[in-house]
């Protein structure tokens, strides 16, 4: 499983979720058996040469058409901010799917 998270810095334990229009880095998180196997940061999401299953955004108002066009699931983390909080909420199905009318 893989998650793409827009964040404010490239430090694994300090990075916090940002809105898409203010993101400075993209955290590409690979999960294996419920654990973070790898977390790599990218300045440009187009530099990621791997399959992205899910992108996590901060709120329902994000402009996510580019992900939906690529059939990437968009989940909303309304209160979670750190990578660990987001991953834990993802694993426990506590993030909700973005409605498709925000394209």
N, C-alpha and C positions, 0 to 999 in steps of 0.2 A: 504494500500500500504506500501511496505517496501523497503528501500534502504540500501545497505551496502557500506560504504565508507572507504577506507584505509586512515588513518590519522597519524599525527606525535605526537599527545598527547591526553590525555583523558579529556581535558577541553572543554566543549560544545562550548564556544564562542571563543576559541583560536585555536582549532584544524584546521589544514590545510590538504588538499588532498596531498597524497604522491604517489609515484609509488609503485606498488605491492611489488617490491623487497626491498624497504626501509621502508615499513609500520611498525609502532610500535604498533598501535591499530586499531581496526575495529570499526567504529561508525555504530551501527545498528539503523536506524532511521525509526520510524513508523509514517505514515501520516494518518490523518483522516480529511476529508473535507477540504483539502488544508492547514492544519496546522500540525506542528510537535507535535505529541501527546507524543512521548517518544524518547529519544536518549540515548542509553546505549552503553558503551564502553567495548570491549573485547580484551584481549591480543591475543587470539587464536580464529580464526573464527569458528573452530569446536566446540567451547563451546556454540554457538548460537543454541538454541533449538526452532527455529521458521522458518517459511517459508520465504526464501529470494527471492523476486521477481526480484530485479535489483541490480547490482553492478556498481559502478561508478569508472572509471579509468581516469588517467591523460592524456593518449595519445593513439594513434592507435598502438603503438609498444609494448604495454603491453602483457605479456604472460598470456592469459586468458582461456586456454583450460579447466582448472578445473571447471570454471563457466559454460562454454558452454556445457560441458559434463553433468552438472546437470540441463540443460535447464534454467539457470538463464540469463536474459537479461543483456547484457553488454553495458553500455552507456559511452561515452567519454565527459569529461568536460575539453575542451582545455584551457580555460581561468579562469574558476571558481575555487576558492581554499577553501573558507570557507564552512562550512556545510550549512549555510543560503543561500549563493550564489548558491550552488549546488541544494538545495531543490527548490529555486525559479526558477532556470533554468529548472529543471525537470518539475515543475508544468506548465510552459509556453512552454514546448516541445522544449527547446533550446539546449538540449544535443543531440548528434547524436549517433546512434547505431553503434557499432563496426562491421566492416566487418568480416565475418566468416573465412577469410583466415588467421587469426592470431592465429590459434589453435596450 
